[in-house]
Amino acid sequence: MANEPPLENTQTALQMDPFGSRPHNHSQCQSEALINAERICADQDARLTPIRRQVLTLIWNSHTPVKAYDLLNQLQTSQPNAAPTTVYRALDFLLELRLIHRLQSLNAFIGCGVAGDLHHGQFLICRICHAVAELPISQQNNQIDRRAQQLGFQIEVETIEITGICKACQAASPDRLK
């Protein structure tokens, strides 16, 4: 997969629980994401412009996916002239540098817990509260990689999205489990 091992502090993002059964310091989580983004941009000689940084900050405001037009509405509070292309260009940049993931089933974006590291995205998505947990690389990914290689197939994007109900939502709404 990647030439570099994932950063140590991004591993905490994979280990924390976005479903709320274990508290975490979200401001530290967000701060680490922005520090990693700055380092990754510097390493790749890419510019984390104020707009790109602001879009990334908005994405990291929570562990729930955010849609592009919701980002635009939030961005327009400080950048009234921001247009959809402003947001989409920033999202394209953040995706290219692997700072965020696009969740296809929700047509939304979430911060990457292993920013900059080339990896397959695997996610648990609560269908009630929309919290998302990124999972570490699994044996299934290795099997997929091997089989694709055997077939001469080059994987460009692989995202596995598993939808269900988190522990907190199960407890709050047992009638929704049916």
Steps between C-alpha positions, in 0.01 A plus 500: 500500500688807621872550519475678833348358817202693636584783736483409868259777595262411220474152646319658794233611253449138400487385862259764631129430513287744297186325621539653843549200725849630587558875526789662318647847468355606165686830488828305526374261229421795273826676583704187415317469168590857405863460610524180291343678203758778520785246517363294211455812286855614579639154419318498166573864420127574496328808641247469778334831414275670754188374317629142485593518868159638587322223306716239673423659838127491423525132407684424825244690712342164579525132417189512287517527121429838346360570155659750261208742508494492880869591488416783260233636735742490794780653295278785386466624858862619480544504120174644361620478139588131522344302216447125452816484288696642794394208718537235230853615414597490868343153535685374190827626646433341841401170337809500277728545801302230687403735781131407475279219371188516287225274624328395180178375659442835672661722236681663790851551634681414823849561633754223448632330813821404319552817299741483211543124523382308194247254636160350443217675676283285723224665697228419749215747449215539749181544300335693784757752632725480190818466706777324310790287620792435267637149539863399468618292206379142518587160357211544256686792344806282453284233334341758272842638407636152423199402289507828308871449432436143378241637257725783387255751641627827642285625786455876496249546781368247744258601768303259713204658676317299763175649621342412831404646836752611762475399865370840614222504239407140582455597864311820419270348238452124549188515280717599198687171513226316316 
